[in-house]
């Protein structure tokens, strides 16, 4: 499919009020896209954005969302849930509903934001739910592209905030020995907005910061410690200890827990690096934000927001 112009192109976006979605929405407007964005709560008017009230379980709202859109950008999803039903509703049923609306509207490109966790569906309910959602997209009649991000960080992120806080205290509890890939939210947003212009790829892309073979858990922890200006000691916890910590977090923070038993199983896997063969081609996109600098930027934002004392 030939490349399109961003000017005059309309994106239908889910997840626009979340961490990655906010960054993507802001970048989309800066690049000249028009956006129709789904929201559960009233939002302030923004030039270039049409807010559509509703949620992924509201078919009428989804029909309205995709009306007149050139491309669907499905970012919304559930990362943490108290039970299996929460992951099913947010990741599987929500994607199915979005696909149904897009097919009814005759959408010419469906971009689905998945996760590296989909590669190992047996490790966690989260990964299983993302793999099931991917399969729905691939088996649909729509032209599609699937993007699998690794760990996403950046200003406004809450998922990695605990790592920065541990670094500030000088002691960081890590998963068992392993490696991870990382990407800044703004780099991920740039990729998500490059794909609509290029057109459907019928491919699964895995994008990161460009560091070959990713980061060791210890190396990434030290990079975070450097970003907050501290020297931190790291302790790699055995899988059993990580699971115990997850149960403790659930008791303390209940539904707001970040380290759930499901996530503990996911984190204990030794290799969450991207597949180099699935990296987006350089003609489509390359990362621009070096992780050490991106982490420093994120730490500054946390301090200014009062999240990191």
Protein Blocks (a to p, Z undefined) as FASTA:
>chain_A
ZZddfehpacddehklmmklmmmmmmmmmnopacddddfbdcdddehiacdeddfklmkl
mmmmmgopabdcdfbccfbdfbfklmmmmmmmmmmmmmmmmmmnopabdcddddfklmmm
mlpmklmmmmmmmmmmmmmmbdcddddddddedehiaklmmmmmmmmnopacdddddddd
dddfklmmmmmmmmmmnopfkiacdddehiahiaafklmmmmmmmmnopacddddddfkl
mmmmmmmmmmmnmmmpfbdfklmmmmmpmblcdcfklgccfkloccfbdfklmmmmmmmm
mmmnopaZZ
